[in-house]
Amino acid sequence: MSVSYRRDESVAVITMDDGKANALSHTMLGALEEALDRAAAENSAVVLAGREGKFCAGFDLKVMMSSPAAAGELVTRGAELCLRLYAFPRPVVAAATGHAMAAGALMLLSSDTRIGTEGDFKLGLNETAIGLTLPAFAIALGRERLDPRRFTEPLIQARIYSPAEAVAVGYLDEAVAPAEVLPRAVAEATRLAALPGHAYAGTKAKLRGAFIASVRGALVEDMGSLTNLPK
């Protein structure tokens, strides 16, 4: 099973664990979509976690390398997942249990609060370094959440960060000891879940609604340009 689900009082803990790098395949994306459906039905706040040492390594490279059409389909589905996280009416807290690269970093940018793991871990968008143009939706998320004084290095220059550096640039809100990451994330999600739900959802919708509509409206054209895959 690539994704597990458990309730911790008012919080749904959704954990990615494919036994490998937690790459976003269609299987992983489908399981995450189902888990979010369940959390929404249960009116739960969400903690999105990874396995020990791995949060998410990005999109499944086997699919990405197979053809431009297959890559576009997978990235479109991943973009929709990120937008869903960003718009989710209940609090979403990421427990970044290790490396968070490419789409993994985008999932952090899509979460309300991001708790990372201290240690020798890498976080960031490496698309330029591997010969890919960063999708427009990823750039838009970066402009929403990253330090505006530093857009060039994470978005254009593929700068990869340690957890402490990731806090400074905006991928994470804090980094704690490995054993504390999940408990800290659950505690924060529990705290946020105690806020009036209608107010949290309504304010989030007003703050992010126009951005989400704009990104989603441009998604088809953006994915249509996804043809510059590495050979």
ZATORDO-516853 format. One record per residue (C-alpha): x, y, z. Coordinates in Angstrom, 2 decimals, m for minus. Each point is the difference from the previous one (the first is absolute). Layout:
rec c1:X; c2:Y; c3:Z
...
***
This chain:
rec c1:0.00; c2:0.00; c3:0.00
rec c1:1.46; c2:3.37; c3:m1.01
rec c1:m2.16; c2:2.16; c3:2.30
rec c1:m1.38; c2:m0.70; c3:3.48
rec c1:m2.72; c2:1.87; c3:1.85
rec c1:m0.77; c2:0.29; c3:3.71
rec c1:m2.03; c2:2.34; c3:2.15
rec c1:1.55; c2:1.76; c3:2.99
rec c1:m3.08; c2:1.65; c3:1.52
rec c1:m0.70; c2:2.99; c3:m2.28
rec c1:2.95; c2:m0.71; c3:m2.30
rec c1:0.38; c2:m2.38; c3:m2.94
rec c1:3.61; c2:m1.18; c3:m0.25
rec c1:0.74; c2:m0.91; c3:m3.63
rec c1:3.37; c2:m1.72; c3:m0.42
rec c1:1.77; c2:m0.68; c3:m3.28
rec c1:2.19; c2:m3.11; c3:0.06
rec c1:0.74; c2:m1.97; c3:m3.15
rec c1:3.10; c2:m1.54; c3:1.60
rec c1:2.18; c2:2.03; c3:m2.33
rec c1:0.22; c2:3.73; c3:m0.71
rec c1:m3.73; c2:0.78; c3:0.19
rec c1:m0.10; c2:1.09; c3:m3.63
rec c1:m3.33; c2:1.34; c3:m1.26
rec c1:m1.27; c2:m2.72; c3:m2.32
rec c1:m3.60; c2:m0.32; c3:m1.14
rec c1:m0.44; c2:m2.61; c3:2.73
rec c1:1.32; c2:2.35; c3:2.69
rec c1:m2.06; c2:2.91; c3:m1.31
rec c1:m3.15; c2:m2.10; c3:m0.07
rec c1:0.55; c2:m1.12; c3:3.58
rec c1:0.60; c2:3.58; c3:1.13
rec c1:m3.15; c2:1.17; c3:m1.76
rec c1:m2.03; c2:m2.71; c3:1.76
rec c1:1.52; c2:0.91; c3:3.36
rec c1:m0.88; c2:3.67; c3:m0.47
rec c1:m3.54; c2:m1.01; c3:m0.99
rec c1:m0.30; c2:m1.88; c3:3.29
rec c1:1.47; c2:2.87; c3:2.03
rec c1:m2.44; c2:2.42; c3:m1.62
rec c1:m2.94; c2:m2.30; c3:0.71
rec c1:1.10; c2:m0.28; c3:3.63
rec c1:0.60; c2:3.77; c3:0.24
rec c1:3.52; c2:m0.68; c3:1.25
rec c1:3.12; c2:2.10; c3:0.01
rec c1:2.81; c2:m1.72; c3:m1.89
rec c1:3.57; c2:m0.94; c3:0.79
rec c1:1.82; c2:m1.08; c3:m3.16
rec c1:3.09; c2:m2.02; c3:0.88
rec c1:2.62; c2:m2.16; c3:m1.67
rec c1:2.06; c2:m2.97; c3:1.05
rec c1:3.13; c2:0.36; c3:2.13
rec c1:2.60; c2:1.93; c3:m1.97
rec c1:m2.26; c2:0.51; c3:m3.02
rec c1:m2.87; c2:2.41; c3:m0.39
rec c1:m0.36; c2:m0.10; c3:m3.79
rec c1:2.61; c2:m0.19; c3:m2.78
rec c1:m2.21; c2:1.54; c3:m2.69
rec c1:m1.83; c2:m1.43; c3:m2.98
rec c1:0.63; c2:m3.59; c3:m1.10
rec c1:2.93; c2:0.32; c3:m2.43
rec c1:m0.96; c2:m3.16; c3:m1.89
rec c1:m3.24; c2:1.68; c3:m1.01
rec c1:1.64; c2:3.37; c3:m0.54
rec c1:2.58; c2:m1.49; c3:m2.37
rec c1:m2.44; c2:m2.19; c3:m1.94
rec c1:m1.53; c2:2.74; c3:m2.19
rec c1:m0.98; c2:3.68; c3:0.12
rec c1:m3.67; c2:m1.00; c3:0.05
rec c1:0.47; c2:m2.34; c3:2.96
rec c1:2.06; c2:2.62; c3:1.83
rec c1:m2.65; c2:2.65; c3:m0.63
rec c1:m2.76; c2:m2.27; c3:1.30
rec c1:1.90; c2:m0.81; c3:3.20
rec c1:1.06; c2:3.58; c3:0.69
rec c1:m3.54; c2:1.26; c3:m0.64
rec c1:m1.33; c2:m2.46; c3:2.55
rec c1:2.72; c2:1.04; c3:2.45
rec c1:m0.82; c2:3.66; c3:m0.56
rec c1:m3.66; c2:m0.67; c3:0.77
rec c1:1.04; c2:m1.76; c3:3.22
rec c1:2.10; c2:3.02; c3:1.02
rec c1:m2.88; c2:2.36; c3:m0.74
rec c1:m2.35; c2:m2.20; c3:1.99
rec c1:2.36; c2:0.08; c3:2.98
rec c1:0.32; c2:3.77; c3:m0.31
rec c1:m3.78; c2:0.40; c3:m0.10
rec c1:m0.88; c2:m2.71; c3:2.55
rec c1:m2.53; c2:1.56; c3:2.39
rec c1:1.52; c2:m1.50; c3:3.14
rec c1:3.58; c2:0.56; c3:1.24
rec c1:2.73; c2:m1.88; c3:m1.86
rec c1:3.32; c2:m0.57; c3:1.78
rec c1:2.92; c2:m1.68; c3:m1.77
rec c1:2.31; c2:m2.22; c3:2.05
rec c1:3.07; c2:0.06; c3:m2.24
rec c1:1.68; c2:m3.13; c3:1.31
rec c1:3.07; c2:0.30; c3:m2.24
rec c1:0.90; c2:0.87; c3:m3.57
rec c1:m2.60; c2:2.08; c3:m1.89
rec c1:0.98; c2:0.54; c3:m3.61
rec c1:m1.86; c2:1.34; c3:m3.06
rec c1:m3.68; c2:m0.93; c3:0.45
rec c1:0.78; c2:m0.79; c3:3.64
rec c1:1.07; c2:3.61; c3:0.48
rec c1:m3.17; c2:1.13; c3:m1.79
rec c1:m2.10; c2:m1.97; c3:2.47
rec c1:1.72; c2:1.92; c3:2.78
rec c1:m0.80; c2:3.29; c3:m1.72
rec c1:m3.64; c2:m1.16; c3:m0.25
rec c1:m0.36; c2:m0.75; c3:3.72
rec c1:m1.09; c2:2.60; c3:2.55
rec c1:2.74; c2:m0.80; c3:2.51
rec c1:3.22; c2:m1.95; c3:m0.65
rec c1:1.98; c2:m1.82; c3:2.72
rec c1:3.34; c2:m1.34; c3:m1.23
rec c1:2.65; c2:m2.39; c3:1.24
rec c1:3.39; c2:1.15; c3:1.22
rec c1:2.87; c2:m1.89; c3:m1.55
rec c1:1.77; c2:m0.69; c3:m3.28
rec c1:m3.05; c2:0.38; c3:m2.24
rec c1:m0.58; c2:1.82; c3:m3.28
rec c1:m3.00; c2:2.13; c3:m0.93
rec c1:m0.72; c2:1.95; c3:m3.15
rec c1:m0.92; c2:0.17; c3:m3.66
rec c1:2.73; c2:m1.61; c3:m2.10
rec c1:m1.75; c2:0.16; c3:m3.37
rec c1:2.44; c2:2.41; c3:m1.67
rec c1:2.93; c2:m2.16; c3:1.10
rec c1:m1.45; c2:m3.09; c3:m1.70
rec c1:m0.95; c2:1.78; c3:m3.21
rec c1:m3.67; c2:0.75; c3:0.64
rec c1:m1.77; c2:3.34; c3:m0.19
rec c1:m1.89; c2:0.59; c3:3.22
rec c1:m3.78; c2:m0.14; c3:m0.65
rec c1:m1.87; c2:3.27; c3:0.36
rec c1:m2.10; c2:m1.31; c3:2.89
rec c1:3.20; c2:m0.81; c3:1.92
rec c1:1.37; c2:3.48; c3:m0.62
rec c1:m3.30; c2:1.48; c3:1.17
rec c1:0.09; c2:m2.05; c3:3.22
rec c1:3.59; c2:1.07; c3:0.55
rec c1:m0.94; c2:3.64; c3:m0.39
rec c1:m2.80; c2:m0.50; c3:2.53
rec c1:2.04; c2:m1.66; c3:2.74
rec c1:3.73; c2:0.63; c3:m0.42
rec c1:1.97; c2:3.03; c3:1.17
rec c1:m0.52; c2:2.55; c3:m2.81
rec c1:3.58; c2:1.24; c3:0.37
rec c1:1.27; c2:m3.43; c3:m1.05
rec c1:m2.21; c2:m1.12; c3:m2.91
rec c1:2.92; c2:m0.38; c3:m2.42
rec c1:2.03; c2:m2.60; c3:1.87
rec c1:m2.79; c2:m2.51; c3:0.85
rec c1:m2.10; c2:0.42; c3:m3.16
rec c1:2.50; c2:0.67; c3:m2.79
rec c1:3.34; c2:m1.19; c3:1.34
rec c1:m1.22; c2:m3.27; c3:1.58
rec c1:1.56; c2:0.78; c3:3.40
rec c1:m0.49; c2:m2.90; c3:2.40
rec c1:m0.20; c2:0.70; c3:3.72
rec c1:0.66; c2:m1.62; c3:3.34
rec c1:m2.96; c2:0.02; c3:2.43
rec c1:1.35; c2:3.09; c3:1.81
rec c1:0.49; c2:1.80; c3:m3.31
rec c1:m3.45; c2:m1.13; c3:m1.13
rec c1:m1.53; c2:1.78; c3:2.99
rec c1:1.78; c2:3.20; c3:m0.98
rec c1:m1.11; c2:m0.12; c3:m3.65
rec c1:m3.59; c2:m1.08; c3:0.72
rec c1:m0.37; c2:m3.71; c3:m0.78
rec c1:m0.36; c2:m0.74; c3:3.74
rec c1:m1.32; c2:1.88; c3:3.00
rec c1:2.23; c2:m1.83; c3:2.47
rec c1:2.34; c2:m2.99; c3:0.25
rec c1:0.10; c2:m2.26; c3:3.05
rec c1:1.71; c2:m3.21; c3:1.05
rec c1:m1.07; c2:m3.06; c3:m2.05
rec c1:m1.92; c2:m1.62; c3:2.87
rec c1:m1.96; c2:3.22; c3:0.56
rec c1:m1.16; c2:0.66; c3:m3.57
rec c1:m3.21; c2:m2.02; c3:m0.08
rec c1:m1.10; c2:0.79; c3:3.60
rec c1:0.71; c2:3.69; c3:m0.61
rec c1:m1.99; c2:m0.05; c3:m3.24
rec c1:m2.95; c2:m1.77; c3:1.64
rec c1:0.06; c2:2.44; c3:2.92
rec c1:m0.01; c2:2.96; c3:m2.38
rec c1:m2.81; c2:m1.48; c3:m2.10
rec c1:m2.00; c2:m0.66; c3:3.18
rec c1:0.50; c2:3.60; c3:1.11
rec c1:m1.10; c2:1.34; c3:m3.37
rec c1:m2.97; c2:m2.39; c3:m0.15
rec c1:m1.35; c2:1.66; c3:3.16
rec c1:m0.47; c2:3.28; c3:m1.88
rec c1:m3.55; c2:0.55; c3:m1.30
rec c1:m0.14; c2:m2.08; c3:m3.15
rec c1:m2.29; c2:2.27; c3:m1.99
rec c1:2.26; c2:2.98; c3:0.65
rec c1:3.17; c2:m1.93; c3:m0.88
rec c1:m1.51; c2:m1.31; c3:m3.23
rec c1:m1.57; c2:3.30; c3:m0.96
rec c1:3.12; c2:2.06; c3:0.57
rec c1:2.18; c2:m2.53; c3:m1.84
rec c1:m2.39; c2:0.06; c3:m2.95
rec c1:0.04; c2:3.80; c3:m0.17
rec c1:3.78; c2:0.14; c3:0.34
rec c1:0.81; c2:m2.73; c3:m2.54
rec c1:m3.07; c2:m0.36; c3:m2.21
rec c1:1.02; c2:2.41; c3:m2.76
rec c1:3.53; c2:m1.45; c3:m0.12
rec c1:m1.30; c2:m3.56; c3:m0.28
rec c1:m2.50; c2:0.91; c3:m2.72
rec c1:2.71; c2:1.79; c3:m1.98
rec c1:2.46; c2:m2.89; c3:0.24
rec c1:m2.62; c2:m2.60; c3:m0.84
rec c1:m1.19; c2:2.06; c3:m2.96
rec c1:3.51; c2:0.05; c3:m1.48
rec c1:0.81; c2:m3.63; c3:0.79
rec c1:m0.98; c2:m1.56; c3:m3.34
rec c1:2.10; c2:2.44; c3:m2.01
rec c1:2.88; c2:m0.35; c3:2.47
rec c1:0.02; c2:m3.78; c3:m0.24
rec c1:m0.23; c2:0.18; c3:m3.78
rec c1:3.46; c2:1.56; c3:m0.01
rec c1:1.56; c2:m2.83; c3:2.03
rec c1:2.09; c2:m1.40; c3:m2.84
rec c1:3.58; c2:0.77; c3:1.01
rec c1:0.78; c2:m3.23; c3:1.81
rec c1:3.63; c2:m1.12; c3:0.49
rec c1:1.22; c2:m2.51; c3:m2.57
***
